[in-house]
Amino acid sequence: MADEQEILNRWRLVLGKYAADQIPFEGGSLKMMEMEEVLDYLYSREYGEEQEIREDRKGGSGASQLTVPHWLTKIKTLFPRNTVEIMERHALEKYQMTELLTDPEVLLLDEPTRGIDVGAKYEIYQLILNLAKEGKTVIMVSSEMPELLGVCDRILVMSGGQLAGEVDAKTTTQEEIMTLAAKYA
């Protein structure tokens, strides 16, 4: 019976709040309701009342009190990492929730453009450069050398778990970076 209810709860998440009368949450309903809230915050941006794409990007059709930082925290506690990554990518690419990138004073980006199409990469690069111009600190981890050379001011190169060196992105070469990367390997 528990497996059957788990399946119904998952279907309810897929169908959303509009299926509440037909498929109520049972069992771990508080967690399921929170999951529904964060899914609704993102995916209800898709359609407005006339089934048109929303222009205001305010999200939700109900009285959700979520903010972007709170939404990020909740999805990371409610969903597995791969699901969180998909939702974050949808938030950036499909719904242009650039608040994900622009809220903090110090931003740590780990492979920020992995798996993203070329157009979205360009937008992310522009956001990173604009944040730096505004005086915010951006720390980026990337294995894409052209990305590092095009976006960064300074590049710290790791090798074998140790800092192998620091180079000026404007004057360094890919060869110098590769030499440092092999230093402790």
C-alpha positions in Angstrom: 0.0 0.0 0.0 2.9 2.4 0.8 4.4 1.9 -2.7 1.0 2.6 -4.3 0.7 5.8 -2.3 4.2 6.9 -3.2 3.4 6.4 -6.9 0.2 8.5 -6.4 2.2 11.2 -4.6 4.7 11.3 -7.5 1.9 11.6 -10.1 0.4 14.4 -8.0 3.8 16.2 -8.2 3.9 15.7 -12.0 0.3 16.9 -12.5 0.6 19.8 -10.0 -1.8 21.6 -7.8 -4.6 21.3 -10.3 -4.9 17.6 -9.5 -5.3 18.2 -5.7 -9.0 17.2 -5.7 -8.4 14.0 -7.6 -5.1 12.9 -6.0 -4.6 14.3 -2.5 -1.1 13.9 -0.9 -0.9 11.1 1.7 1.8 9.9 4.0 4.8 12.3 3.9 2.4 15.1 2.7 4.3 18.0 4.2 7.4 17.3 2.2 5.3 16.6 -0.9 3.5 20.0 -0.5 6.9 21.8 -0.2 8.1 20.0 -3.3 4.9 21.1 -5.1 5.5 24.7 -4.0 9.0 24.9 -5.4 8.0 23.1 -8.6 5.1 25.5 -9.0 7.3 28.5 -8.4 9.4 27.6 -11.4 7.1 25.8 -13.8 4.0 27.9 -13.4 5.9 30.7 -15.2 5.3 28.8 -18.4 1.6 29.7 -18.9 -0.6 32.5 -17.8 -4.4 32.4 -17.7 -4.8 32.5 -21.5 -2.2 29.8 -22.0 0.2 32.5 -23.2 3.9 32.8 -22.2 4.1 35.0 -19.1 5.7 38.3 -19.7 6.1 39.5 -16.1 8.2 36.5 -15.0 6.9 36.9 -11.4 6.1 33.2 -11.3 3.4 31.3 -9.6 -0.3 31.6 -10.0 -1.0 31.5 -6.3 0.2 33.3 -3.3 3.7 31.8 -3.1 5.9 33.7 -0.8 9.1 32.2 -2.2 12.0 34.3 -3.2 14.8 33.1 -5.5 17.4 32.5 -2.7 14.7 30.7 -0.6 13.6 28.7 -3.6 17.3 27.7 -4.3 17.7 26.5 -0.7 14.4 24.6 -0.7 15.1 22.7 -4.0 18.6 21.7 -2.7 17.0 20.2 0.5 14.0 18.5 -1.2 15.4 17.1 -4.4 18.4 15.0 -5.5 21.4 16.9 -7.0 20.7 15.9 -10.6 17.1 17.2 -10.3 18.4 20.4 -8.8 20.8 20.9 -11.6 18.0 20.4 -14.2 15.7 22.9 -12.4 18.5 25.5 -12.1 19.3 25.1 -15.8 15.6 25.5 -16.7 15.4 28.6 -14.4 18.3 30.2 -16.3 17.7 29.1 -19.8 14.0 28.8 -20.2 12.7 31.4 -17.7 15.7 33.8 -17.6 15.8 33.9 -13.8 19.0 35.8 -13.8 18.5 36.5 -10.1 20.1 33.1 -9.6 23.4 34.7 -10.7 23.0 38.3 -9.5 21.9 38.2 -5.9 25.1 37.6 -3.8 28.1 39.9 -3.2 30.4 36.9 -3.7 29.5 34.4 -6.3 31.1 30.9 -6.7 30.4 29.3 -10.0 31.4 25.7 -10.6 31.5 24.8 -14.3 28.7 27.4 -15.0 28.3 26.6 -18.6 28.6 22.9 -18.7 25.8 21.4 -20.8 24.4 24.8 -21.8 23.8 25.9 -25.4 26.0 28.5 -27.0 23.5 31.3 -26.7 22.9 30.7 -23.0 26.7 30.6 -22.5 27.1 34.0 -24.0 24.4 35.4 -21.7 26.1 33.8 -18.6 29.4 35.3 -19.7 27.8 38.7 -20.0 26.2 38.4 -16.6 29.6 37.4 -15.0 31.3 40.4 -16.7 28.6 42.8 -15.6 28.7 41.6 -12.0 32.5 42.1 -12.0 32.0 45.7 -13.4 29.6 46.3 -10.5 32.3 45.4 -8.0 31.0 42.0 -7.1 33.5 39.1 -6.6 33.1 36.2 -9.0 35.1 33.0 -8.4 34.7 30.6 -11.3 35.8 26.9 -11.5 36.1 25.7 -15.0 37.9 23.2 -17.1 37.2 25.2 -20.3 40.4 27.2 -21.0 38.8 29.6 -23.6 36.1 30.4 -21.0 38.7 31.2 -18.3 40.8 33.3 -20.7 37.8 35.2 -22.0 36.0 35.9 -18.7 38.6 36.0 -15.9 41.1 38.6 -14.8 43.3 36.1 -12.8 43.5 32.3 -13.1 44.7 30.1 -10.3 45.8 26.8 -11.6 45.5 23.6 -9.6 47.6 20.4 -10.0 47.4 17.3 -8.0 45.2 19.1 -5.4 47.7 21.9 -4.9 48.0 25.4 -6.1 50.5 25.3 -9.0 50.4 29.0 -9.8 48.6 32.2 -10.6 48.6 33.8 -14.0 47.2 37.0 -15.5 44.4 36.0 -17.9 45.2 38.9 -20.3 48.8 37.9 -20.8 49.0 34.2 -20.3 48.8 31.4 -22.8 47.1 28.1 -22.9 50.6 26.5 -22.9 51.6 28.2 -19.7 48.3 27.1 -18.0 48.9 23.5 -19.2 52.4 23.5 -17.9 51.2 24.6 -14.5 48.4 22.1 -14.5 50.9 19.3 -15.0 53.3 20.6 -12.3 52.2 18.2 -9.5 50.4 15.6 -11.5 
